């Protein structure tokens, strides 16, 4: 056997990275890309990708899997079903959240999350931290140690009673991030405004799911985004504002960028493909399926988010996969009971549909280039969370995580998806593309028709410092 023989060669691929598009063969050995070029040596196995685009596997930097929630609620996807669904949609690296409970240390959350993930993942994974109780010990001892151990990003909340931090606590966390070269993700909504509006809506009897959006108008996100930017400026440290939903928050981020501040931003499919109407135009409870925070806005706002994607205002495009079943005692419609919107579990599923939605409706409809698609769905997340160039690109020495795209008519139906959630909010959307094949570490995990399990082969990834360049 020739020493130059590869484990796998992908022939005649139209390779697309964040910066280039070129025709090439891809030679893979031991799960790593070893050669790019024309007419390279033979592989033990070969795949002909002629006429098809090959992109890096997706890096979903914002998803929730098997996250502890108060009983009887339960997230529908664990690491086995969640990473199965991710792979079938072209995502080969996921970064969910280890959540600190108030009164507990961060290490408890990390240990618990490792137990939940152990031997269950089909694709590689890392962890963000959620800091809900930034005590002096957490700030001075735990966070610095965990950052050094490969947990280089953490999320903080400006809303939700069990998670929110006040401004002084946020400043403390930002200061720790600056000292130790970590990235802080911010959920920006004004908690006091939400509570005030919610009580007024409840007093008027307006508790159907559609009123969730009324309790969180764009100004609630705008104010918190403005405040997060100001706190970042005060400490002089970059932040990433997550799941930006509306034009008013976009305007705040654009202002900050125009003033030279290092503010990064993320958006999600729900703000391109869902609208306030999906939460119900009357008092129908089925709108609970689309309750998430921030909520989807009016249809005209979708154009604002598309334009911001194309211009480069958004750094990453994530799913914010938060999988609660609709039916069942552990979901949004427990035992057929219609709950006031305040108590409907926030979040929607979207790991598997994230990349096909953006590829079909973004790339194939000419809204964004294929290179911008790669940047948004893979490269920038890998850079933001300290995984580049191992992840997020097609280059010699990078992991052989790849997606071969097929342009074909596909109608999204929950029955075709591989998550454990009993619905998709994108039911019935017609697309022009879907992954024909997904490879993780050089192994086919999705062949366009069937999932090829690699249970337990997903590796935990230690993240280094963020490598994103400042956006000005």
Secondary structure, 3 states (H helix, E strand, C coil): CCCCCEEEEEEEEEEECCCCEEEEEEEEECCEEEEEECCCCCEEEEEECCCCEEEECEEECCEECCCCCCCCCCCCCCHHHHHHHHHHCCEEEEEEEEECCCCCCHHHHHHHHHHHHCCCCCCEEEEEEECCCCCHHHHHHHHHHHHHCCCCEEEEECCCCCCECCHHHHHHHHHHHHHHCCEEEEECCCHHHHHHHHHHHHHCCCCCCCHHHHHCCHHHHHHHHHHHHHHHHHHCCCEEECCCCCHHHHHHHHHHHHCCCCEEEEEECHHHHCCHHHHCCCCCHHHHHHCCCCCCCCHHHHHHHHHHHHHCCCCEEECCEECCCCECCCCCEHHHCCCCHHHCCCCECCCCCHHHHHHHHHHCCCCCCHHHHHHHHHHHHHHHCCCCCCCCCCCCCCECCEEEEEEEEEECCHHHCCCCCCCCCCCCCEEEEEEEEEEECCEEEECCCCECCCCCCCCECCCCCCCCCCCC
